[in-house]
Amino acid sequence: MDKQTFWQLIETARADAQEHEVAPRAAELLAQRPESEIAAAQQVLWDLLAESYRAPLWAAAYVINGGCSDDGFDYFRGWLLTQGREAFEAALADPDSLAGHPAVRGAATGGAGDLEDEDALSIAWTAYEAATGRELPADSFTISYPELDPSWDFDFDDTDETSARLPRLSALFDYS
């Protein structure tokens, strides 16, 4: 499994399921693939999570969800993965662009809870267990997060600094 195939899986799941059902549907689809491909999907998932482990995105999640712990950031990035490749890559390139995302706009008006998806982190685990009846082998993936950008090492509760760096999200969420 490579990133392109993983993103195709997410897009198919998005077409087949409602918003909060994308991760379970992706796991169902993945469970239909060969065992080795299911296991390989976990590495692709963790590579994407590592790619998205960025302080500017964490600050965006903090504004959007009204705070964001370590686990909350993992779940936010899980949600972001279920939004598809285009949304994921746009958010990495410019986290402030999330202000234009329909779910983010809905969250700003109180129409949705926190934008998180813990189930997205276990798509391959769930698929592997469904397909084989066993747990995903621990040696089928590694996790390696990069260092966070030190220029973003500030308290995200500092509304002046956060608003200066994420003006569209700050305005949308009246973060001042």
PyMOL commands that set and color helices and strands:
alter all, ss='L'
color gray80, all
select helices_A, chain A and resi 3-16+19-30+35-51+55-65+70-82+85-93+95-100+102-108+118-132+138-140+150-152+159-165+167-172
alter helices_A, ss='H'
color red, helices_A
deselect
rebuild
show_as cartoon
